[in-house]
Amino acid sequence: MKYLGVDPGENRVGLAVSDPDGKLAIPLYVLHLDGSQAQVEAIAQVAVEQRAEAIVVGMPYTLRGQVGPAAARVQQ
């Protein structure tokens, strides 16, 4: 299965695609966040172009495995 990985940060989001076996991640893009619907649609378009079967969103838990400020922003 091929995945599109989305790694959200405070100001940027990283995109990576897996190999067809889903074992190796290959970096694609870093996008600067502006919070627009167009940006969400652009990420969806990358998934289509890369023929990703699923999208995986990273969750930045704290080192103790808890939901901190960064993870709370992702959940929103």
The first five atom37 places (N, CA, C, CB, O) and aatype in JSON, in Angstrom:
{
  "aatype": [12, 11, 18, 10, 7, 19, 3, 14, 7, 6, 2, 1, 19, 7, 10, 0, 19, 15, 3, 14, 3, 7, 11, 10, 0, 9, 14, 10, 18, 19, 10, 8, 10, 3, 7, 15, 5, 0, 5, 19, 6, 0, 9, 0, 5, 19, 0, 19, 6, 5, 1, 0, 6, 0, 9, 19, 19, 7, 12, 14, 18, 16, 10, 1, 7, 5, 19, 7, 14, 0, 0, 0, 1, 19, 5, 5],
  "atom_mask": [
    [1, 1, 1, 1, 1],
    [1, 1, 1, 1, 1],
    [1, 1, 1, 1, 1],
    [1, 1, 1, 1, 1],
    [1, 1, 1, 0, 1],
    [1, 1, 1, 1, 1],
    [1, 1, 1, 1, 1],
    [1, 1, 1, 1, 1],
    [1, 1, 1, 0, 1],
    [1, 1, 1, 1, 1],
    [1, 1, 1, 1, 1],
    [1, 1, 1, 1, 1],
    [1, 1, 1, 1, 1],
    [1, 1, 1, 0, 1],
    [1, 1, 1, 1, 1],
    [1, 1, 1, 1, 1],
    [1, 1, 1, 1, 1],
    [1, 1, 1, 1, 1],
    [1, 1, 1, 1, 1],
    [1, 1, 1, 1, 1],
    [1, 1, 1, 1, 1],
    [1, 1, 1, 0, 1],
    [1, 1, 1, 1, 1],
    [1, 1, 1, 1, 1],
    [1, 1, 1, 1, 1],
    [1, 1, 1, 1, 1],
    [1, 1, 1, 1, 1],
    [1, 1, 1, 1, 1],
    [1, 1, 1, 1, 1],
    [1, 1, 1, 1, 1],
    [1, 1, 1, 1, 1],
    [1, 1, 1, 1, 1],
    [1, 1, 1, 1, 1],
    [1, 1, 1, 1, 1],
    [1, 1, 1, 0, 1],
    [1, 1, 1, 1, 1],
    [1, 1, 1, 1, 1],
    [1, 1, 1, 1, 1],
    [1, 1, 1, 1, 1],
    [1, 1, 1, 1, 1],
    [1, 1, 1, 1, 1],
    [1, 1, 1, 1, 1],
    [1, 1, 1, 1, 1],
    [1, 1, 1, 1, 1],
    [1, 1, 1, 1, 1],
    [1, 1, 1, 1, 1],
    [1, 1, 1, 1, 1],
    [1, 1, 1, 1, 1],
    [1, 1, 1, 1, 1],
    [1, 1, 1, 1, 1],
    [1, 1, 1, 1, 1],
    [1, 1, 1, 1, 1],
    [1, 1, 1, 1, 1],
    [1, 1, 1, 1, 1],
    [1, 1, 1, 1, 1],
    [1, 1, 1, 1, 1],
    [1, 1, 1, 1, 1],
    [1, 1, 1, 0, 1],
    [1, 1, 1, 1, 1],
    [1, 1, 1, 1, 1],
    [1, 1, 1, 1, 1],
    [1, 1, 1, 1, 1],
    [1, 1, 1, 1, 1],
    [1, 1, 1, 1, 1],
    [1, 1, 1, 0, 1],
    [1, 1, 1, 1, 1],
    [1, 1, 1, 1, 1],
    [1, 1, 1, 0, 1],
    [1, 1, 1, 1, 1],
    [1, 1, 1, 1, 1],
    [1, 1, 1, 1, 1],
    [1, 1, 1, 1, 1],
    [1, 1, 1, 1, 1],
    [1, 1, 1, 1, 1],
    [1, 1, 1, 1, 1],
    [1, 1, 1, 1, 1]
  ],
  "atom_positions": [
    [[0.85, -1.18, 0.0], [0.0, 0.0, 0.0], [0.89, 1.24, 0.0], [-0.96, 0.0, 1.22], [1.88, 1.29, 0.73]],
    [[0.55, 2.21, -0.8], [1.32, 3.45, -0.91], [0.63, 4.54, -0.07], [1.45, 3.91, -2.39], [-0.58, 4.72, -0.14]],
    [[1.43, 5.25, 0.73], [0.92, 6.27, 1.65], [1.46, 7.65, 1.3], [1.29, 5.91, 3.08], [2.56, 7.78, 0.75]],
    [[0.68, 8.68, 1.63], [1.16, 10.05, 1.65], [1.27, 10.43, 3.11], [0.22, 11.03, 0.84], [0.28, 10.39, 3.84]],
    [[2.46, 10.82, 3.53], [2.67, 11.25, 4.9], [2.57, 12.76, 4.99], [0.0, 0.0, 0.0], [3.15, 13.48, 4.18]],
    [[1.84, 13.24, 5.99], [1.67, 14.67, 6.23], [2.21, 14.96, 7.63], [0.16, 15.12, 6.08], [1.71, 14.42, 8.62]],
    [[3.23, 15.8, 7.7], [3.86, 16.12, 8.98], [3.62, 17.6, 9.28], [5.39, 15.8, 8.95], [4.39, 18.46, 8.86]],
    [[2.54, 17.89, 10.03], [2.19, 19.29, 10.28], [3.07, 19.92, 11.35], [0.74, 19.39, 10.69], [3.39, 19.3, 12.37]],
    [[3.45, 21.15, 11.09], [4.19, 21.94, 12.07], [3.45, 23.25, 12.29], [0.0, 0.0, 0.0], [2.36, 23.45, 11.77]],
    [[4.05, 24.13, 13.06], [3.39, 25.4, 13.37], [3.32, 26.32, 12.15], [4.13, 26.1, 14.5], [2.31, 26.99, 11.94]],
    [[4.38, 26.34, 11.34], [4.43, 27.23, 10.18], [4.52, 26.52, 8.84], [5.6, 28.15, 10.32], [4.26, 27.12, 7.8]],
    [[4.89, 25.25, 8.87], [5.07, 24.49, 7.64], [4.48, 23.09, 7.8], [6.57, 24.4, 7.26], [4.24, 22.62, 8.91]],
    [[4.25, 22.45, 6.66], [3.81, 21.05, 6.65], [4.7, 20.31, 5.67], [2.28, 20.91, 6.27], [4.92, 20.76, 4.54]],
    [[5.21, 19.18, 6.11], [6.05, 18.36, 5.24], [5.23, 17.25, 4.62], [0.0, 0.0, 0.0], [4.36, 16.67, 5.27]],
    [[5.51, 16.95, 3.37], [4.84, 15.86, 2.67], [5.88, 14.85, 2.22], [4.02, 16.39, 1.46], [6.95, 15.21, 1.74]],
    [[5.54, 13.58, 2.39], [6.4, 12.5, 1.93], [5.51, 11.4, 1.38], [7.31, 11.95, 3.09], [4.34, 11.29, 1.75]],
    [[6.07, 10.6, 0.49], [5.33, 9.49, -0.08], [6.11, 8.21, 0.22], [5.11, 9.67, -1.63], [7.34, 8.22, 0.27]],
    [[5.38, 7.13, 0.41], [6.05, 5.86, 0.66], [6.34, 5.14, -0.64], [5.2, 4.98, 1.59], [5.79, 5.48, -1.69]],
    [[7.2, 4.16, -0.55], [7.37, 3.25, -1.68], [6.1, 2.4, -1.79], [8.67, 2.35, -1.51], [5.28, 2.42, -0.88]],
    [[5.92, 1.67, -2.89], [4.69, 0.89, -3.06], [4.42, -0.12, -1.94], [4.73, 0.17, -4.37], [3.27, -0.5, -1.71]],
    [[5.49, -0.57, -1.26], [5.3, -1.52, -0.16], [4.98, -0.84, 1.16], [6.55, -2.37, -0.01], [4.67, -1.51, 2.14]],
    [[5.05, 0.49, 1.2], [4.75, 1.23, 2.42], [5.83, 1.13, 3.48], [0.0, 0.0, 0.0], [5.54, 1.3, 4.66]],
    [[7.06, 0.85, 3.08], [8.13, 0.65, 4.06], [9.15, 1.79, 4.11], [8.84, -0.62, 3.77], [9.83, 1.96, 5.11]],
    [[9.25, 2.56, 3.02], [10.26, 3.61, 2.93], [9.59, 4.93, 2.6], [11.33, 3.26, 1.87], [8.78, 5.0, 1.68]],
    [[9.91, 5.98, 3.35], [9.35, 7.31, 3.09], [10.32, 8.13, 2.26], [9.01, 8.04, 4.42], [11.52, 8.16, 2.53]],
    [[9.79, 8.8, 1.24], [10.59, 9.64, 0.35], [10.06, 11.07, 0.45], [10.54, 9.11, -1.13], [8.91, 11.31, 0.11]],
    [[10.88, 12.03, 0.92], [10.41, 13.41, 1.05], [9.97, 13.99, -0.3], [11.5, 14.3, 1.65], [10.58, 13.73, -1.33]],
    [[8.89, 14.78, -0.26], [8.37, 15.42, -1.47], [8.49, 16.93, -1.4], [6.93, 15.03, -1.7], [9.23, 17.55, -2.17]],
    [[7.74, 17.53, -0.47], [7.62, 18.99, -0.42], [7.56, 19.46, 1.03], [6.36, 19.46, -1.18], [7.23, 18.7, 1.95]],
    [[7.88, 20.73, 1.21], [7.59, 21.45, 2.45], [6.75, 22.64, 2.04], [8.92, 21.89, 3.22], [7.18, 23.47, 1.23]],
    [[5.55, 22.74, 2.59], [4.64, 23.85, 2.28], [4.58, 24.8, 3.47], [3.23, 23.32, 1.93], [4.54, 24.36, 4.62]],
    [[4.56, 26.09, 3.2], [4.36, 27.08, 4.25], [2.86, 27.2, 4.47], [5.0, 28.47, 3.88], [2.09, 27.4, 3.53]],
    [[2.44, 27.07, 5.71], [1.02, 27.07, 6.04], [0.41, 28.45, 5.93], [0.8, 26.52, 7.43], [0.98, 29.44, 6.39]],
    [[-0.77, 28.51, 5.33], [-1.55, 29.75, 5.35], [-2.98, 29.49, 5.8], [-1.55, 30.4, 3.95], [-3.78, 30.42, 5.92]],
    [[-3.31, 28.22, 6.06], [-4.63, 27.88, 6.6], [-5.76, 27.91, 5.61], [0.0, 0.0, 0.0], [-6.93, 27.85, 6.0]],
    [[-5.45, 28.01, 4.33], [-6.51, 28.15, 3.33], [-7.06, 26.79, 2.89], [-6.0, 28.91, 2.12], [-6.39, 25.76, 3.0]],
    [[-8.28, 26.82, 2.4], [-8.89, 25.62, 1.85], [-8.12, 25.17, 0.61], [-10.38, 25.87, 1.49], [-8.02, 23.97, 0.34]],
    [[-7.57, 26.12, -0.14], [-6.78, 25.78, -1.33], [-5.58, 24.92, -0.96], [-6.32, 27.06, -2.05], [-5.19, 24.04, -1.72]],
    [[-5.0, 25.18, 0.19], [-3.86, 24.4, 0.63], [-4.26, 22.96, 0.95], [-3.2, 25.06, 1.85], [-3.54, 22.02, 0.63]],
    [[-5.41, 22.8, 1.58], [-5.93, 21.46, 1.86], [-6.17, 20.72, 0.55], [-7.25, 21.55, 2.69], [-5.83, 19.55, 0.42]],
    [[-6.75, 21.42, -0.41], [-7.01, 20.81, -1.71], [-5.71, 20.46, -2.44], [-7.85, 21.75, -2.58], [-5.64, 19.47, -3.15]],
    [[-4.67, 21.28, -2.26], [-3.37, 21.0, -2.88], [-2.77, 19.72, -2.31], [-2.4, 22.18, -2.66], [-2.19, 18.92, -3.05]],
    [[-2.9, 19.52, -1.01], [-2.4, 18.28, -0.39], [-3.18, 17.08, -0.91], [-2.5, 18.36, 1.16], [-2.59, 16.04, -1.2]],
    [[-4.49, 17.23, -1.05], [-5.31, 16.15, -1.61], [-4.89, 15.84, -3.04], [-6.8, 16.52, -1.55], [-4.87, 14.68, -3.45]],
    [[-4.57, 16.88, -3.8], [-4.14, 16.68, -5.19], [-2.81, 15.93, -5.25], [-4.01, 18.03, -5.9], [-2.61, 15.09, -6.13]],
    [[-1.9, 16.22, -4.32], [-0.63, 15.49, -4.27], [-0.91, 14.01, -4.02], [0.3, 16.07, -3.16], [-0.27, 13.15, -4.61]],
    [[-1.86, 13.72, -3.14], [-2.22, 12.32, -2.87], [-2.7, 11.63, -4.14], [-3.31, 12.24, -1.78], [-2.34, 10.48, -4.4]],
    [[-3.51, 12.32, -4.92], [-4.0, 11.76, -6.18], [-2.85, 11.56, -7.16], [-5.09, 12.68, -6.8], [-2.72, 10.49, -7.77]],
    [[-2.02, 12.58, -7.32], [-0.9, 12.51, -8.27], [0.07, 11.39, -7.92], [-0.16, 13.84, -8.3], [0.61, 10.73, -8.81]],
    [[0.28, 11.18, -6.63], [1.22, 10.15, -6.18], [0.57, 8.76, -6.1], [1.79, 10.53, -4.82], [1.22, 7.77, -5.79]],
    [[-0.72, 8.72, -6.37], [-1.5, 7.47, -6.3], [-1.44, 6.85, -4.9], [-0.98, 6.47, -7.34], [-1.35, 5.64, -4.75]],
    [[-1.49, 7.73, -3.9], [-1.49, 7.25, -2.51], [-2.85, 6.62, -2.21], [-1.19, 8.42, -1.52], [-3.9, 7.14, -2.59]],
    [[-2.81, 5.5, -1.51], [-4.04, 4.81, -1.13], [-4.56, 5.26, 0.23], [-3.8, 3.31, -1.12], [-5.71, 5.02, 0.57]],
    [[-3.7, 5.92, 1.0], [-4.09, 6.42, 2.31], [-3.19, 7.61, 2.67], [-3.99, 5.3, 3.4], [-2.08, 7.73, 2.17]],
    [[-3.71, 8.47, 3.54], [-2.95, 9.62, 4.04], [-2.71, 9.39, 5.52], [-3.71, 10.97, 3.78], [-3.63, 9.09, 6.28]],
    [[-1.46, 9.54, 5.93], [-1.08, 9.38, 7.33], [-0.64, 10.74, 7.84], [0.07, 8.31, 7.5], [0.25, 11.37, 7.27]],
    [[-1.27, 11.2, 8.92], [-0.94, 12.5, 9.51], [-0.14, 12.27, 10.78], [-2.23, 13.34, 9.8], [-0.58, 11.53, 11.67]],
    [[1.03, 12.89, 10.86], [1.87, 12.75, 12.04], [1.26, 13.46, 13.25], [0.0, 0.0, 0.0], [0.65, 14.52, 13.12]],
    [[1.44, 12.86, 14.42], [0.94, 13.44, 15.67], [2.14, 13.72, 16.57], [-0.09, 12.48, 16.37], [2.76, 12.78, 17.07]],
    [[2.47, 15.0, 16.78], [3.67, 15.35, 17.54], [3.47, 15.28, 19.06], [4.13, 16.73, 17.16], [3.37, 16.31, 19.73]],
    [[3.4, 14.06, 19.58], [3.27, 13.89, 21.03], [4.55, 14.37, 21.73], [2.99, 12.42, 21.38], [5.6, 14.47, 21.1]],
    [[4.43, 14.67, 23.01], [5.61, 15.04, 23.8], [6.48, 13.8, 24.0], [5.19, 15.66, 25.16], [6.06, 12.69, 23.67]],
    [[7.66, 13.98, 24.54], [8.55, 12.85, 24.81], [7.95, 11.87, 25.81], [9.89, 13.34, 25.32], [8.37, 10.72, 25.88]],
    [[6.97, 12.32, 26.58], [6.29, 11.44, 27.54], [5.05, 10.79, 26.94], [5.89, 12.23, 28.78], [4.3, 10.1, 27.63]],
    [[4.84, 11.0, 25.64], [3.7, 10.38, 24.96], [2.38, 11.07, 25.24], [0.0, 0.0, 0.0], [1.31, 10.48, 25.05]],
    [[2.43, 12.32, 25.68], [1.22, 13.06, 26.0], [0.9, 14.07, 24.91], [1.37, 13.76, 27.35], [1.75, 14.42, 24.09]],
    [[-0.34, 14.53, 24.91], [-0.76, 15.57, 23.98], [-0.28, 16.91, 24.52], [-2.32, 15.56, 23.77], [-0.75, 17.38, 25.56]],
    [[0.65, 17.52, 23.81], [1.14, 18.85, 24.17], [0.53, 19.89, 23.24], [0.0, 0.0, 0.0], [-0.4, 19.58, 22.49]],
    [[1.03, 21.11, 23.27], [0.48, 22.18, 22.43], [0.52, 21.86, 20.93], [1.24, 23.45, 22.68], [-0.44, 22.15, 20.22]],
    [[1.61, 21.27, 20.45], [1.71, 20.97, 19.02], [0.69, 19.91, 18.61], [3.13, 20.49, 18.67], [0.06, 20.04, 17.56]],
    [[0.52, 18.88, 19.42], [-0.45, 17.83, 19.11], [-1.87, 18.37, 19.19], [-0.28, 16.63, 20.07], [-2.74, 17.97, 18.41]],
    [[-2.12, 19.27, 20.13], [-3.46, 19.86, 20.25], [-3.81, 20.65, 18.99], [-3.54, 20.78, 21.49], [-4.96, 20.63, 18.55]],
    [[-2.83, 21.36, 18.41], [-3.07, 22.1, 17.17], [-3.41, 21.15, 16.02], [-1.85, 22.96, 16.8], [-4.29, 21.44, 15.21]],
    [[-2.72, 20.02, 15.95], [-2.99, 19.04, 14.9], [-4.41, 18.49, 15.05], [-1.96, 17.9, 14.93], [-5.11, 18.3, 14.06]],
    [[-4.82, 18.22, 16.28], [-6.15, 17.66, 16.52], [-7.25, 18.63, 16.1], [-6.32, 17.3, 17.98], [-8.34, 18.2, 15.71]],
    [[-6.98, 19.93, 16.18], [-7.98, 20.91, 15.78], [-8.18, 20.84, 14.3], [-7.58, 22.33, 16.19], [-8.98, 21.59, 13.74]]
  ]
}
